[in-house]
Amino acid sequence: MLPIGHPRDEKARIRKELRLHDLCAHLGLPVKRAGNTHFFRCPVHGSEGVMQSCHFQPHAAVDGADLWKCEKCGASGDVFTLIMLVQQVSFPQAIHIAQEFLGKVPARPQIVVTTPTKKAESVSLAPPSLRDAVYCALLSLPQYHLGDAQKAGLLARGFTEADIQRLGYAQSRRTNGIWIAKRISSFTGITDFTGVPGFYRTPHGCWAVKSMNGLLIPVRSVHGKIYAIRVRVPTANGGRVYVWMSSLTDKEGKPRPGGSSPGALLHTAAVPGSQRLWVTEGELKADRASLALQETVVSVPGVGNWAHIPELAAYLRVREVVVAYDRDAGRTETLVAKHRDNMIAALKAQGTPVSIAVWDRKLGKGLDDVLHSHGNGAIQRQPI
């Protein structure tokens, strides 16, 4: 096994050398090509139909590596993150698997992953109130306290200590999932976690929580209930991938008893009485922007997953919707614009006024970055 402290330049070399098209074939993920873009089944939520929601473009990264992204759930990353998600392994293990595939170390027996013949079917999700009770208890456990590095990162983004505590950010570590489930049961009185994503029954019939390393981000409904959790997992070269806390399948793709997936959900950072609804991508971004603007900000889990935005705008009775996606200059800009324009058309069709958030690209890529560094005055709303 390659140690965690393996030289960074070696990781970077593997990242650039290993092509996603070849890796997908190795992992049993069929790839379809449309122009310069390749589509495949999302490793986080799965997908059905002719056109898949996950796509990648060769050499899209600055260093020449292939990058992938799901436009439905927002998951993204490089070759290492894809291996981690598909095979449910740690980052050092993903490096070793990549080495094996490239023939740089002897392959272990039975390393090839085959596509499961039986499709995992998610059970019905538990009511939002039950999920909220379970997740609130989980996030309050000492085992999930926020580490110094994670807290420092949030403070650097402009959150205060009080913000961090109120919003419920926590840190997941590899731990005893059965013991955690028992602790939550003792606090809440809940003994059946069916339909709570992240929880599942072990072969011995005990409830357990799937554990993984990363920042836990509460995903809230329009009513403020925590009805899902996003996990920000660190990856190669200081990168990150955002995944949903899910327990639908095990690392071999087999269904987990009692396990479930939240699907792709909106996250609403609500401000009571807000007359304006801002739309962006990223739960942390929405939380930070809402604090700065003192207005409601909703995060879509991938720019293609905007279908509930018109309904949300109507429910909140806002006077204006402001679209504030990142100012990307990369190859995905055209795809983002397509989904953005479709959402705008749907909003205008129901009579909701729409504006585009505009700022100097030199000031920053994301809405939260610009608000934190340059203040609210750096953002202009352009009616369309």
C-alpha positions in Angstrom: 0.0 0.0 0.0 1.3 3.5 -0.9 1.8 5.5 2.3 -0.2 8.7 2.9 3.1 10.7 2.8 3.9 9.6 -0.8 5.5 12.5 -2.7 3.1 15.0 -4.1 4.7 15.1 -7.5 4.1 11.3 -7.8 0.4 11.9 -7.1 0.3 14.7 -9.7 2.0 12.5 -12.3 -0.5 9.7 -11.8 -3.4 12.2 -11.9 -2.2 13.5 -15.3 -1.3 10.1 -16.8 -4.4 8.2 -16.0 -7.2 8.9 -18.4 -10.8 8.9 -17.2 -12.0 7.1 -20.3 -9.7 4.2 -19.6 -10.5 4.2 -15.9 -14.3 4.2 -16.5 -13.9 1.0 -18.6 -11.8 -0.6 -15.8 -14.5 0.3 -13.3 -17.4 -1.0 -15.4 -18.8 2.5 -16.2 -20.0 2.7 -19.8 -19.0 6.0 -21.5 -20.9 7.8 -24.3 -19.4 10.6 -26.2 -21.1 13.8 -27.5 -18.5 16.0 -29.2 -15.6 16.6 -26.9 -17.7 15.7 -23.8 -18.0 12.1 -22.4 -20.9 11.1 -20.3 -21.2 8.2 -17.8 -23.3 7.0 -14.8 -22.8 9.1 -11.7 -20.9 7.2 -9.0 -22.8 9.0 -6.2 -26.5 8.7 -7.0 -26.5 6.6 -10.2 -28.6 7.6 -13.2 -30.8 6.0 -15.8 -31.7 6.8 -19.4 -29.9 7.5 -22.6 -28.0 10.6 -21.5 -26.2 10.4 -18.1 -25.8 13.4 -15.8 -22.0 12.9 -15.2 -19.6 14.1 -17.8 -15.8 14.7 -18.3 -13.5 16.4 -20.7 -10.0 15.2 -21.3 -7.2 17.5 -20.1 -9.7 19.9 -18.6 -7.6 20.8 -15.6 -4.8 23.4 -15.6 -2.3 20.6 -15.0 -3.7 18.6 -18.0 -5.6 16.0 -15.9 -9.1 14.8 -16.7 -11.9 16.2 -14.6 -15.5 15.0 -14.2 -18.6 16.5 -12.8 -22.3 15.5 -12.3 -24.7 18.3 -13.3 -27.5 16.6 -11.2 -26.0 16.2 -7.8 -22.9 18.4 -8.1 -20.3 15.7 -7.3 -17.0 16.3 -9.1 -13.3 15.4 -9.0 -10.5 13.6 -10.8 -9.4 10.0 -11.3 -8.7 9.6 -7.6 -12.1 10.8 -6.4 -13.8 8.5 -9.0 -11.9 5.5 -7.6 -12.7 6.5 -4.0 -16.5 6.8 -4.8 -16.9 3.7 -7.0 -14.8 1.4 -4.8 -15.6 3.1 -1.5 -11.9 3.3 -0.5 -9.6 5.8 1.1 -7.4 8.2 -0.8 -4.2 6.2 -0.2 -6.0 3.1 -1.4 -7.2 5.0 -4.5 -3.6 5.9 -5.3 -2.5 2.3 -5.0 -5.4 1.1 -7.3 -4.4 3.8 -9.8 -0.8 2.5 -9.6 -2.0 -1.1 -10.2 -4.0 0.0 -13.2 -1.0 1.8 -14.7 1.1 -1.3 -14.1 3.5 0.5 -11.8 3.0 -2.0 -8.9 1.9 -5.7 -9.1 -1.9 -6.0 -9.2 -3.7 -7.7 -6.3 -6.0 -10.6 -7.1 -9.6 -9.8 -8.0 -9.0 -6.0 -8.2 -11.3 -5.5 -11.2 -14.8 -4.2 -10.1 -17.8 -5.7 -11.9 -21.1 -3.9 -12.4 -23.7 -5.3 -10.0 -26.4 -7.4 -11.6 -28.9 -6.4 -9.0 -29.9 -2.7 -8.9 -30.1 -1.2 -5.4 -33.6 0.2 -4.7 -33.8 3.0 -2.1 -36.4 2.6 0.6 -38.9 5.5 1.1 -37.2 8.4 2.9 -38.2 9.0 6.5 -40.2 12.2 7.2 -38.1 15.4 7.3 -38.9 15.8 11.0 -37.4 12.4 11.8 -34.3 13.0 9.6 -33.8 16.4 11.3 -34.0 14.8 14.8 -31.5 12.1 13.9 -29.0 14.4 12.1 -29.2 17.1 14.8 -28.3 14.4 17.4 -25.5 13.1 15.2 -23.9 16.5 14.5 -23.9 17.3 18.2 -21.9 14.2 19.2 -18.4 14.8 20.5 -17.1 12.3 18.0 -18.1 14.8 15.2 -16.6 17.9 16.7 -15.1 20.3 14.1 -11.3 20.0 13.9 -9.1 23.1 14.0 -8.2 22.9 10.3 -11.8 22.7 9.2 -12.8 25.5 11.5 -9.9 27.7 10.3 -11.1 27.1 6.7 -14.6 28.2 7.5 -13.4 31.3 9.4 -11.3 32.2 6.4 -14.4 32.2 4.3 -16.0 34.8 6.6 -18.0 32.7 8.9 -17.9 33.6 12.6 -17.6 31.2 15.5 -21.3 31.8 16.2 -22.2 31.2 12.6 -20.4 27.9 12.6 -22.1 26.7 15.7 -25.6 27.8 14.7 -25.3 26.3 11.2 -24.2 23.0 12.6 -21.1 22.2 10.6 -19.3 19.1 11.9 -16.5 16.7 11.0 -16.9 13.0 10.2 -14.1 10.6 11.1 -13.7 6.8 10.7 -15.6 5.5 13.8 -17.7 2.7 15.1 -21.0 3.2 13.2 -22.9 0.8 15.4 -21.9 2.6 18.5 -22.9 6.0 17.0 -26.3 4.7 16.0 -26.9 3.4 19.6 -25.9 6.8 21.0 -28.3 8.6 18.8 -31.0 6.1 19.8 -30.3 6.9 23.5 -30.6 10.6 22.9 -33.7 10.7 20.6 -35.6 7.5 21.5 -35.5 6.6 17.8 -34.9 2.9 17.3 -35.7 2.5 13.6 -33.6 4.5 11.1 -35.2 3.2 8.0 -35.2 5.9 5.3 -32.5 8.0 7.0 -29.7 8.3 4.5 -26.4 7.2 6.0 -27.9 4.6 8.2 -28.3 0.9 7.4 -28.7 -2.5 9.1 -25.6 -4.7 9.5 -25.7 -8.5 8.7 -26.3 -9.0 12.4 -29.4 -6.8 12.4 -27.8 -3.8 14.2 -28.3 -0.2 13.0 -25.1 1.5 12.0 -23.9 4.8 10.5 -21.7 4.9 7.4 -18.5 6.6 8.4 -16.2 8.6 6.2 -13.7 11.4 6.6 -14.8 14.9 5.7 -16.7 18.1 6.6 -20.4 17.5 7.3 -22.6 20.2 5.9 -26.3 20.2 7.0 -28.7 20.5 4.0 -31.8 22.3 5.1 -35.3 22.4 3.7 -37.2 25.7 3.2 -38.5 25.2 6.7 -35.1 24.9 8.2 -35.1 21.2 8.8 -31.9 19.2 8.2 -33.2 16.6 5.7 -29.8 15.6 4.3 -26.1 16.0 4.8 -23.4 16.8 2.3 -19.9 15.5 3.0 -16.8 17.5 1.7 -14.1 14.9 1.2 -10.4 15.9 0.8 -8.7 14.5 -2.3 -5.5 14.7 -4.3 -3.5 17.9 -4.5 -5.6 19.6 -1.9 -8.8 19.1 -4.0 -12.3 18.3 -2.6 -15.3 16.3 -3.7 -18.8 16.9 -2.4 -21.0 13.8 -1.9 -24.3 13.0 -0.2 -24.3 11.0 3.0 -25.9 7.9 1.6 -26.2 4.2 2.6 -27.9 2.7 -0.4 -25.1 0.3 -1.3 -21.9 -1.2 0.1 -18.5 -0.9 -1.5 -19.3 -3.8 -3.9 -22.5 -2.1 -5.1 -24.8 -4.5 -3.2 -27.9 -3.1 -1.6 -27.6 -2.4 2.2 -30.6 -3.5 4.3 -32.5 -0.4 5.4 -30.1 1.9 3.5 -31.3 4.9 1.5 -30.1 7.8 -0.6 -31.4 11.4 -0.3 -31.4 12.0 -4.0 -30.4 15.5 -5.1 -32.0 18.1 -2.8 -32.1 21.9 -2.7 -30.4 23.6 0.3 -32.2 26.8 1.5 -30.4 29.3 3.6 -33.6 31.1 4.5 -34.0 34.6 5.9 -37.6 35.3 7.1 -39.3 38.1 5.1 -36.7 38.1 2.3 -38.3 39.5 -0.9 -35.5 38.2 -3.0 -34.3 34.7 -3.8 -30.7 34.1 -4.9 -29.8 30.9 -6.7 -26.3 29.5 -6.6 -24.5 26.1 -6.5 -22.9 24.9 -3.2 -24.3 24.7 0.3 -21.4 26.5 2.0 -21.6 29.2 -0.7 -25.4 29.7 -0.1 -24.9 29.9 3.7 -22.1 32.4 3.5 -23.9 34.5 0.8 -27.1 34.6 2.8 -25.3 35.9 5.9 -23.7 38.7 3.8 -26.8 39.6 1.8 -29.3 39.0 4.7 -31.6 37.5 2.0 -32.6 33.9 1.2 -30.1 32.0 -0.9 -30.8 28.5 -2.3 -28.2 26.1 -3.5 -29.0 23.7 -6.4 -27.2 20.3 -6.3 -25.8 20.7 -9.8 -26.9 23.4 -12.3 -29.0 20.9 -14.1 -31.2 20.2 -11.1 -33.2 23.4 -11.0 -36.7 22.0 -11.6 -38.0 23.0 -8.1 -36.7 26.6 -8.2 -39.9 28.0 -9.8 -42.0 26.2 -7.2 -39.8 27.5 -4.4 -40.0 31.1 -5.7 -43.8 30.9 -5.9 -44.0 29.3 -2.4 -41.8 32.1 -0.9 -43.7 34.8 -2.8 -40.5 36.6 -3.6 -40.5 39.6 -5.9 -37.3 38.7 -7.7 -35.0 35.7 -8.3 -31.3 36.4 -8.8 -29.2 33.8 -10.6 -25.7 33.8 -9.2 -23.7 30.9 -10.5 -19.9 31.0 -10.5 -18.2 33.1 -13.1 -16.6 30.1 -14.8 -14.4 30.6 -17.9 -13.8 26.9 -18.4 -15.1 24.4 -20.9 -18.3 23.8 -18.9 -19.5 27.4 -19.2 -21.7 26.6 -22.2 -23.4 23.7 -20.4 -24.0 25.9 -17.3 -25.5 28.6 -19.5 -27.9 26.1 -21.1 -29.3 25.0 -17.7 -29.4 28.6 -16.5 -31.4 29.8 -19.5 -33.9 26.9 -19.1 -34.4 27.8 -15.5 -34.9 31.5 -16.3 -37.4 30.6 -19.0 -39.4 28.6 -16.5 -39.4 31.4 -13.9 -40.4 34.0 -16.4 -43.2 31.7 -17.7 -44.8 31.8 -14.3 -44.4 35.6 -14.0 -41.4 35.7 -11.7 -39.0 38.6 -12.4 -35.4 37.4 -12.9 -32.0 39.0 -12.7 -28.5 37.9 -13.3 -25.8 38.6 -10.6 -22.9 40.3 -12.3 -19.5 41.1 -11.0 -16.0 41.7 -12.3 -14.5 38.2 -12.9 -11.2 39.5 -11.5 -12.7 40.0 -8.1 -13.4 36.3 -7.7 -15.1 33.3 -9.1 -17.9 32.7 -6.7 -20.7 34.8 -5.1 -19.5 34.2 -1.6 -15.8 35.0 -2.4 -16.8 38.4 -3.9 -19.1 39.3 -1.0 -16.5 38.4 1.6 -13.6 40.1 -0.1 -15.2 43.2 -1.7 -18.6 43.6 0.0 -22.2 43.7 -1.3 -21.5 46.7 -3.5 -19.4 44.6 -5.8 -22.4 42.6 -7.0 -24.8 44.1 -9.5 -28.2 42.7 -10.5 -28.9 42.8 -14.2 -32.7 42.3 -15.0 -33.4 40.1 -18.0 
